Amino acid sequence: MEVTGGAGPVHVIDFDSRRRAEISRDLMERRIHAEIYENIDEFLRILPPHGAVLMVERIDGDVLSEFLAGLRGRGRYYPVSVYCEAPQPEQVVHAMREGALDYLRWPFEPELLDDTLRRLGEEGDRRRKIELARAQAKASVEQLTGREHDVLVSMLKGNSNKQIASELDLSPRTVEIYRKNVMRKLDAKSTSEAVRIGIYADLWELPVA
């Protein structure tokens, strides 16, 4: 999944043109560039390369769930905060469970808006670092041969060399050689570090060939 948070514009999704304009002015006063969209379909068609999302919640449908499902289906992630004029407790709880970082009441209180913008930026940075680590892990794993890959997958199960040998129908000595190659190619100083790289490379659910 591509993460598109951190430094960048705030994408405002709101069907009300007057409110979009007011929010854009609020962001410009904070030297934050705003990109505006009338609805989630417009945003999903464009899929901007980076930034965070500030979106209104409508009372005539679960827009947030629909939006996040659309992002997942496209392999994308943006930090998202939600707002409406009179948020009810159940709305707030639902939004946070779905993955929203904040739920604001419109019109925005300046301090609360500042807090939300800070959290959007911090979450984007955090997720971007995670995705960078995942990309680096996948690049490292791609260096492995087929059998070295199998050994690493078996290591992720917590198997010893003897157990790996039995699972892959290899001798313990051969497994030891493969395992050393895995550690060297991953530049891993310990088994736990090799396992961490394997997890970041999304090998956890892969079956051994």
FENRA-V878437 format. One record per backbone hydrogen bond with DSSP energy under -0.5 kcal/mol. NH is the residue of the N-H (numbers start at 1). CO is the residue of the C=O. If there is no record, write none. Layout:
[[NH | CO] [NH | CO]]
//
This chain:
[[2 | 75] [4 | 77] [6 | 120] [10 | 33] [11 | 9] [11 | 52] [12 | 10] [12 | 35] [13 | 11] [13 | 54] [14 | 12] [14 | 37] [17 | 15] [20 | 16] [21 | 17] [22 | 18] [23 | 19] [24 | 20] [25 | 21] [26 | 22] [27 | 23] [28 | 24] [29 | 25] [30 | 26] [30 | 27] [31 | 28] [32 | 27] [35 | 10] [37 | 12] [43 | 39] [44 | 40] [45 | 41] [46 | 42] [47 | 43] [51 | 4] [52 | 9] [53 | 79] [54 | 11] [55 | 81] [56 | 13] [57 | 83] [58 | 56] [61 | 58] [63 | 61] [66 | 62] [67 | 63] [68 | 64] [69 | 65] [70 | 66] [71 | 67] [72 | 68] [73 | 69] [74 | 70] [74 | 71] [75 | 72] [76 | 71] [77 | 2] [81 | 53] [82 | 102] [83 | 55] [84 | 104] [91 | 88] [92 | 88] [93 | 89] [94 | 90] [95 | 91] [96 | 92] [97 | 93] [98 | 94] [99 | 95] [100 | 95] [101 | 80] [104 | 82] [106 | 84] [110 | 108] [113 | 109] [114 | 110] [115 | 111] [116 | 112] [117 | 113] [118 | 114] [119 | 115] [120 | 116] [121 | 117] [122 | 118] [123 | 119] [124 | 120] [125 | 121] [126 | 122] [127 | 123] [128 | 124] [129 | 125] [130 | 126] [131 | 127] [132 | 128] [133 | 129] [134 | 130] [135 | 131] [136 | 132] [137 | 133] [138 | 134] [139 | 135] [140 | 136] [141 | 137] [142 | 138] [143 | 140] [144 | 141] [149 | 145] [150 | 146] [151 | 147] [152 | 148] [153 | 149] [154 | 150] [155 | 151] [156 | 152] [157 | 153] [157 | 154] [158 | 155] [159 | 154] [164 | 160] [165 | 161] [166 | 162] [167 | 163] [168 | 164] [169 | 165] [170 | 165] [175 | 171] [176 | 172] [177 | 173] [178 | 174] [179 | 175] [180 | 176] [181 | 177] [182 | 178] [183 | 179] [184 | 180] [185 | 181] [186 | 182] [187 | 183] [187 | 184] [188 | 183] [194 | 190] [195 | 191] [196 | 192] [197 | 193] [198 | 194] [199 | 195] [200 | 196] [201 | 197] [202 | 199] [203 | 198] [206 | 203]]
//
